[in-house]
Amino acid sequence: MSTHHQAGKASNPLAGDLDHILKHTKALWEDLREKRDVPQFSRKR
């Protein structure tokens, strides 16, 4: 673990849990990111 992450754990007690979640759901986030990159049509107001 990098020094940056170790320092972050002192200020964020959930950092380890968040890292674990992101590690195990990486494919899901990548899939969502690809879908978000599709151009969106603007809504008429």
C-alpha positions as CSV (number, residue, x, y, z in Angstrom):
1,M,0.0,0.0,0.0
2,S,1.3,3.4,-0.9
3,T,2.1,6.1,1.7
4,H,-0.7,8.2,0.3
5,H,-3.2,5.5,1.1
6,Q,-1.8,4.9,4.5
7,A,-2.1,8.6,5.4
8,G,-5.7,8.7,4.0
9,K,-6.8,5.9,6.3
10,A,-6.0,8.0,9.4
11,S,-8.4,10.7,8.1
12,N,-10.9,8.3,6.5
13,P,-11.7,5.1,8.5
14,L,-13.7,3.7,5.6
15,A,-10.8,4.0,3.1
16,G,-9.9,0.3,3.3
17,D,-13.6,-0.8,2.9
18,L,-13.9,1.6,-0.1
19,D,-10.7,0.2,-1.7
20,H,-12.1,-3.3,-1.2
21,I,-15.4,-2.5,-2.8
22,L,-13.8,-0.7,-5.8
23,K,-11.4,-3.6,-6.3
24,H,-14.2,-6.2,-6.5
25,T,-16.6,-4.1,-8.6
26,K,-14.1,-2.6,-11.1
27,A,-15.8,-4.2,-14.1
28,L,-19.1,-2.8,-13.1
29,W,-17.8,0.7,-12.9
30,E,-15.9,0.4,-16.2
31,D,-19.1,-0.8,-17.8
32,L,-21.1,2.2,-16.4
33,R,-18.4,4.6,-17.4
34,E,-18.6,3.3,-21.0
35,K,-22.3,3.8,-21.0
36,R,-22.0,7.3,-19.6
37,D,-19.5,8.3,-22.4
38,V,-22.3,7.9,-25.0
39,P,-23.4,11.3,-26.1
40,Q,-26.7,12.3,-24.5
41,F,-29.4,14.3,-26.3
42,S,-30.2,17.5,-24.5
43,R,-33.7,17.8,-23.1
44,K,-35.9,20.6,-24.3
45,R,-37.1,22.8,-21.5
